Amino acid sequence: MTATQTDDTELWTMDDLARVLRRPRNTLRNDRSRRPETLPPAIKTPGRREPLWRPADVREWLASHLEKR
């Protein structure tokens, strides 16, 4: 995974998130603009077009979507 390092905190790019969620990057971009509630919470930093994601936030979001049996 190619990650951006900021203050010793790993941040994932859109490509990283696409690999983790096993969804096409374009689908994530569309969902981000049309249905942001279907994606994990992102970090939007000044001067950067695309958001970044903290791995811990993505893991927590995934855990909250586990199917109950």
Secondary structure per residue as TSV (DSSP state, phi and psi in degrees):
chain	resnum	aa	ss	phi	psi
A	1	M	-	360.0	132.3
A	2	T	-	-91.7	118.1
A	3	A	E	-121.9	155.5
A	4	T	E	-96.9	132.0
A	5	Q	E	-99.9	128.6
A	6	T	E	-137.6	115.9
A	7	D	T	51.3	45.6
A	8	D	T	61.1	17.6
A	9	T	E	-111.2	125.9
A	10	E	E	-75.7	134.1
A	11	L	E	-127.5	138.2
A	12	W	E	-97.9	143.0
A	13	T	-	-86.6	177.2
A	14	M	H	-60.3	-38.9
A	15	D	H	-63.9	-41.2
A	16	D	H	-61.7	-46.5
A	17	L	H	-62.8	-40.2
A	18	A	H	-60.0	-41.3
A	19	R	H	-65.7	-43.7
A	20	V	H	-65.4	-43.4
A	21	L	H	-84.9	-7.8
A	22	R	T	56.1	48.3
A	23	R	-	-132.4	149.3
A	24	P	-	-63.0	144.2
A	25	R	H	-55.5	-42.0
A	26	N	H	-64.2	-34.8
A	27	T	H	-63.5	-43.0
A	28	L	H	-63.5	-40.7
A	29	R	H	-61.8	-43.7
A	30	N	H	-64.4	-45.8
A	31	D	H	-60.9	-37.9
A	32	R	H	-60.7	-37.3
A	33	S	H	-88.6	-32.6
A	34	R	H	-98.1	-34.9
A	35	R	-	-142.3	66.9
A	36	P	G	-61.1	-21.3
A	37	E	G	-69.0	-12.4
A	38	T	G	-89.5	5.5
A	39	L	S	-125.3	159.0
A	40	P	-	-63.9	157.6
A	41	P	-	-62.7	138.4
A	42	A	-	-114.0	166.9
A	43	I	B	-111.6	123.7
A	44	K	-	-107.3	111.7
A	45	T	-	-99.0	146.2
A	46	P	T	-60.0	139.4
A	47	G	T	82.0	3.9
A	48	R	-	-123.3	130.4
A	49	R	S	-69.2	-47.8
A	50	E	S	-96.9	149.4
A	51	P	-	-74.0	169.5
A	52	L	B	-124.8	160.1
A	53	W	B	-128.7	139.4
A	54	R	-	-84.3	130.7
A	55	P	H	-53.7	-39.5
A	56	A	H	-62.9	-38.3
A	57	D	H	-66.0	-39.9
A	58	V	H	-65.8	-44.3
A	59	R	H	-61.5	-42.5
A	60	E	H	-63.6	-42.3
A	61	W	H	-62.8	-44.5
A	62	L	H	-61.5	-42.9
A	63	A	H	-62.2	-33.5
A	64	S	H	-73.0	-11.5
A	65	H	T	-108.6	17.2
A	66	L	-	-66.0	138.9
A	67	E	-	-73.6	140.1
A	68	K	-	-95.0	135.0
A	69	R	-	-109.6	360.0
